[in-house]
Amino acid sequence: MSGAPRVNVDPFTCPMMSMQRKPEVHDTFRAKGPIVAAPAPAGGTAWVITEDALAREVLADPRFVKDPGLAPTSWHGVDDGLDLPVPEMRPFTLIAVDGDDHRRLRRIHAPAFNPRRLAARSGRITEIAKGLLTELADASAESGRPAELIDGFAYHFPLLVICDLLGVPVTDPVMVREAVSALKAIALGTASDSAPDTSALESLLSQTVRSARESDADTMTRVLRERALAEFGTVTDDQLVYMMTGLIFAGHDTTGSFLGFLLVEVLAGHLVQNTDDQAVTDFVEEALRFHPPVPYTLWRFTSTEVTIADVTLPRGAPVLIDIEGINTDSRQHEDPNTLCPDRASHRRLTFGDGPHYCIGEQLAQLESRIMIDVLRRDFPAAHLAVPFDELRWSRKGSQTARLTDLPAWLR
């Protein structure tokens, strides 16, 4: 047995990048071996998994858990990329429980994300996409300036979709984005005195919970409530609101990041205009490989001493799976640092693997295909307002990757 090779580089290092570039940190880690030790941003050592087969082994191994209680005592929460739900709400947090508790939560959430249920809502999702793009196109025509599609569309679209599916009557996506971020900060104990007012969203969520209890409306919230009652025997309004808030946050943040990158690739003409549905699906898959919204999985910790790839990790070892590095590994993909629309392989780790595989994958895929369909059908002249090579992206710490801006002419 031997220790993992040490690389004295912050895993989250990411300067401003062009669309065709990836942070060099992933190449640095991969060159050292399938598992490397690196300085954790919050102090101490983190172990980074750089190889696809080993990553999938770890993601399926019950000894690698999401329990934030195993994190080093010096870590204090969101600034370290660590979610610390309040203890009484942790049983209702998909990303922070494992084993039977996680399986129970999956049983509660899975019916709400049933592919047939989502497909039945595709018409409504199309309306949302077309409505947002039409508003942006009209405002652009009136002002004579390009539409800005990151905040104006990429983040608003999935936010409005998840709220619509839950039955939350949102008319102001800006308010919801600010309020959800503030609610998460409050839950993590990192809120500032100047945090946005969350009362409007809390009122909407309470209204939605009452409706799920009193009406027959076929919403995700009603499904969550019925399944939670079946699993727990009882569920309070606060617990249901907590689950809904988690879905709203997860349902727009990473998806909004990815949709921004997908928009660029489509508007740059990298998808043939008159291609068929299968080619669109392949294009989305390839974009998911090349543009994962987050660089690594969320933190996992060893629940006991574990030996993998001839490296022994102590109990409580913080572990990251290098999603972005594995997705661009030449051992998995030929010419990995190029987006190839007709690439045959769909193998990527963008949604994770194992028991915690992202439950929202089908929705993200559907939103992506619908966005492309609306653009090609209703805005066939849409194109970038700046050269593709001038666009830039970055990320802060472990947070989602984000384009600085995306100006485009829609008509």
Secondary structure, 3 states (H helix, E strand, C coil): CCCCCECCCCCCCCCCEECCCCCCHHHHHHHHCCEEEEECCCCCEEEEECCHHHHHHHHHCCCEECCHHHCCCCCCCHHHCCCCCCHHHHHHCHHHCCHHHHHHHHHHHHHHHCHHHHHHCHHHHHHHHHHHHHHHHHHHHHHCCCEEHHHHHHCHHHHHHHHHHHCCCCCCHHHHHHHHHHHHHHHHCCCCCCCCCCHHHHHHHHHHHHHHHHCCCCCHHHHHHHHHHHHHCCCCHHHHHHHHHHHHHHHHHHHHHHHHHHHHHHHCCCCCCCCCHHHHHHHHHHHHHHCCCCCECCCEEECCCEEECCEEECCCCEEEEEHHHHHCCCCCCCCCCCCCCCCCCCCCCCCCCHHHCCCCHHHHHHHHHHHHHHHHHHCCCCEECCCHHHCEEECCCCCCCEECCCEEECC
